[in-house]
Amino acid sequence: MLSESLIEPPTAYVDTNVFKFSATELIRYVGQEKRVRWGPIEEVGLVFTEAVINPNDNIKNIELKLEAEVLPHLAEQGRTGRVRYVISDESQYEIWGLPALDSETGSFYGAPLEFIEAPFKYERVWGGLGIDGKAAQMDFLCSIKDKRFLAFQKATGAYQGAELPNRNQMIDAFHLWCAEHNNCDYFLTLDFSLISALERTKLKTDVRIVRPTDLYRVLSNPHGV
């Protein structure tokens, strides 16, 4: 029997929303009304104190909140080499556009990340004076005519009418295409709509689309890798 150390860990492509829900320790100044005395005068004023804010506390969807709570455990699995986490350049660009990621927990709780190549070599403008970065990214994605990418676009629901394809679904399609091209075992996401769309499609791929609980269940099983 091969030693477990000789077995290659599975590879999981990390969807952008994982980073959003991993930002759980934001240092912010919170205002509270308090009575403040200024010499002989006493007034009610707004006093700001430093506090640690967890945006996930405001998640109303209990199912989503439970999935988000698994992310620190998955990050630990990455730090111990149980799984290899990867992203692409387009993922990085999308992450830069997310607000409130300045968490004390670090990016995805400090899990190591590797960059993988796109299915083809390309160069494009990401931004600049007078350039709309999001529009430039959309133009780039719409210019790709590869049949496999078009299949992923249809599977993710990028076409929702006669207008331009949905930007978020186009990006999802590109991430999935990158994951498949690089023989990733899993695509980790908290996007329930994406999971449902891919479950309904007839598209066949060796990349397994998983929630955090799904991946943690596999990684926690010593025979699951």
C-alpha positions as MATLAB code, in Angstrom:
seq = 'MLSESLIEPPTAYVDTNVFKFSATELIRYVGQEKRVRWGPIEEVGLVFTEAVINPNDNIKNIELKLEAEVLPHLAEQGRTGRVRYVISDESQYEIWGLPALDSETGSFYGAPLEFIEAPFKYERVWGGLGIDGKAAQMDFLCSIKDKRFLAFQKATGAYQGAELPNRNQMIDAFHLWCAEHNNCDYFLTLDFSLISALERTKLKTDVRIVRPTDLYRVLSNPHGV';
ca = [
       0.000    0.000    0.000;
       1.301    3.461   -0.874;
       2.112    5.801    1.969;
      -0.458    8.583    2.324;
       2.398   11.107    1.924;
       3.005    9.757   -1.589;
      -0.592   10.287   -2.690;
      -1.156   13.518   -4.576;
      -3.726   15.719   -2.794;
      -6.841   16.649   -4.742;
      -7.017   20.056   -6.401;
      -9.891   22.439   -5.721;
     -10.550   25.582   -7.729;
     -11.712   28.279   -5.312;
     -14.685   30.352   -6.432;
     -14.527   34.068   -5.653;
     -17.386   33.979   -3.136;
     -15.226   31.822   -0.852;
     -12.990   34.843   -0.267;
     -15.987   37.054    0.453;
     -17.343   34.729    3.135;
     -13.870   34.195    4.612;
     -13.480   37.872    5.539;
     -14.869   37.505    9.065;
     -12.700   39.794   11.197;
     -13.045   43.361    9.947;
     -11.688   46.099   12.186;
     -14.197   48.933   12.120;
     -15.159   51.941   14.231;
     -18.676   51.553   15.562;
     -20.665   54.517   16.831;
     -22.772   54.382   19.978;
     -24.815   57.108   21.584;
     -23.419   58.029   25.010;
     -23.752   60.915   27.424;
     -20.679   63.078   27.168;
     -19.782   65.853   29.610;
     -18.013   68.911   28.224;
     -17.208   70.957   31.316;
     -20.535   72.035   32.784;
     -22.435   70.846   29.722;
     -23.686   67.261   29.370;
     -24.874   66.094   25.964;
     -25.727   62.869   24.163;
     -23.077   62.300   21.538;
     -21.969   59.609   19.124;
     -18.824   57.934   20.423;
     -16.837   55.693   18.109;
     -14.915   52.697   19.406;
     -12.887   50.071   17.573;
     -14.655   46.733   17.133;
     -14.268   43.482   15.231;
     -17.113   42.954   12.743;
     -18.101   39.629   11.209;
     -20.325   40.257    8.144;
     -21.384   36.605    8.200;
     -23.371   37.315   11.368;
     -25.873   39.102    9.131;
     -26.448   36.159    6.782;
     -30.175   35.380    6.877;
     -29.959   32.111    4.950;
     -29.162   29.522    7.625;
     -27.974   27.004    5.049;
     -25.522   29.509    3.596;
     -24.348   30.558    7.052;
     -23.576   26.955    8.003;
     -21.602   26.486    4.787;
     -19.585   29.640    5.500;
     -18.696   28.326    8.963;
     -16.916   25.354    7.374;
     -14.449   27.568    5.463;
     -11.874   27.935    8.293;
     -11.701   24.132    8.541;
     -11.163   23.832    4.791;
      -8.399   26.431    4.971;
      -6.678   24.325    7.620;
      -6.876   21.321    5.299;
      -5.044   23.426    2.725;
      -2.361   24.502    5.181;
      -1.691   20.888    6.141;
      -1.429   19.783    2.515;
      -4.597   17.729    2.490;
      -5.858   19.680   -0.529;
      -4.340   22.013   -3.121;
      -6.275   25.240   -3.715;
      -5.968   27.069   -7.030;
      -7.313   30.165   -8.785;
      -6.720   31.913  -12.119;
      -5.761   35.468  -13.058;
      -9.412   36.249  -13.792;
     -10.295   35.085  -10.289;
      -7.709   37.472   -8.869;
      -9.171   40.338  -10.879;
     -12.632   39.518   -9.555;
     -11.334   39.316   -5.972;
      -9.830   42.797   -6.295;
     -13.305   44.107   -7.027;
     -14.857   42.710   -3.848;
     -15.453   45.136   -0.962;
     -14.514   44.586    2.695;
     -11.820   41.947    2.284;
      -9.417   43.625    4.740;
      -9.949   40.860    7.277;
      -7.582   40.026   10.114;
      -8.084   36.387    9.109;
      -6.223   36.980    5.851;
      -7.312   35.785    2.425;
      -9.278   32.530    2.798;
      -7.957   32.190    6.356;
      -4.378   31.985    5.135;
      -4.837   28.891    2.981;
      -2.055   28.592    0.376;
      -3.188   29.374   -3.168;
      -1.612   28.559   -6.509;
      -2.282   30.198   -9.857;
      -3.166   27.986  -12.793;
      -3.040   28.730  -16.494;
      -6.053   29.557  -18.619;
      -6.977   27.129  -21.416;
      -5.131   29.421  -23.831;
      -2.475   32.128  -23.624;
      -3.777   35.669  -23.760;
      -3.103   39.258  -22.836;
      -5.727   41.859  -22.126;
      -6.191   45.271  -20.533;
      -7.387   45.084  -16.918;
      -7.839   48.777  -16.332;
      -6.424   52.231  -16.818;
      -7.295   55.857  -17.319;
     -10.699   56.032  -18.993;
     -11.035   52.236  -19.135;
     -13.919   50.387  -17.484;
     -12.280   47.220  -16.161;
     -15.506   45.266  -15.896;
     -16.547   46.211  -19.412;
     -13.100   45.241  -20.694;
     -13.384   41.863  -18.991;
     -16.831   41.300  -20.477;
     -15.591   42.208  -23.959;
     -12.753   39.731  -23.503;
     -15.047   36.913  -22.383;
     -17.527   37.549  -25.204;
     -14.706   37.402  -27.743;
     -13.830   33.790  -26.835;
     -15.492   31.400  -29.280;
     -14.098   28.104  -27.991;
     -16.822   25.427  -28.108;
     -16.092   24.151  -24.614;
     -16.313   27.635  -23.136;
     -19.596   28.207  -24.969;
     -20.888   24.944  -23.479;
     -19.994   26.126  -19.988;
     -21.716   29.447  -20.671;
     -24.954   27.653  -21.511;
     -24.625   25.366  -18.490;
     -24.156   28.263  -16.054;
     -27.137   30.165  -17.488;
     -25.182   33.002  -19.038;
     -27.807   33.388  -21.774;
     -30.950   34.802  -20.179;
     -32.649   36.475  -23.106;
     -31.879   38.461  -26.213;
     -29.545   40.880  -24.441;
     -25.854   40.417  -23.672;
     -24.891   37.341  -21.628;
     -25.009   37.663  -17.846;
     -21.597   38.828  -16.619;
     -21.491   36.772  -13.411;
     -22.425   33.583  -15.226;
     -19.851   34.307  -17.934;
     -17.165   34.588  -15.266;
     -18.390   31.365  -13.628;
     -18.134   29.632  -16.996;
     -14.552   30.827  -17.456;
     -13.542   29.656  -13.964;
     -15.079   26.235  -14.590;
     -13.352   26.014  -17.945;
     -10.012   26.794  -16.273;
     -10.684   24.182  -13.594;
     -11.457   21.510  -16.169;
      -8.490   22.429  -18.365;
      -6.155   22.016  -15.383;
      -7.729   18.688  -14.329;
      -9.024   20.042  -11.022;
     -10.928   17.536   -8.948;
     -13.294   20.039   -7.333;
     -14.798   23.468   -7.826;
     -15.491   24.962   -4.384;
     -18.347   27.462   -4.244;
     -21.078   28.855   -2.008;
     -23.184   29.855   -5.017;
     -26.231   27.607   -4.633;
     -27.738   28.912   -7.883;
     -24.644   27.869   -9.814;
     -24.700   24.422   -8.236;
     -28.382   23.996   -9.132;
     -27.830   25.174  -12.710;
     -25.005   22.688  -13.232;
     -27.015   19.874  -11.667;
     -29.807   20.516  -14.188;
     -27.542   20.634  -17.220;
     -26.527   17.717  -19.413;
     -22.955   19.003  -19.552;
     -20.466   16.322  -18.544;
     -17.277   17.266  -16.715;
     -14.850   15.498  -14.406;
     -14.766   18.566  -12.142;
     -17.080   18.008   -9.189;
     -18.942   21.154   -8.098;
     -19.016   21.149   -4.288;
     -20.166   23.148   -1.314;
     -17.782   23.569    1.640;
     -19.536   20.773    3.578;
     -19.181   18.425    0.598;
     -15.447   19.030    0.275;
     -14.846   18.855    4.019;
     -16.633   15.519    4.163;
     -14.320   14.129    1.478;
     -11.148   15.550    2.999;
     -12.053   14.338    6.489;
     -12.403   10.791    5.230;
      -8.927    9.187    5.185;
     -10.010    7.076    2.213;
     -11.894    9.854    0.461;
      -9.002   11.334   -1.494;
];
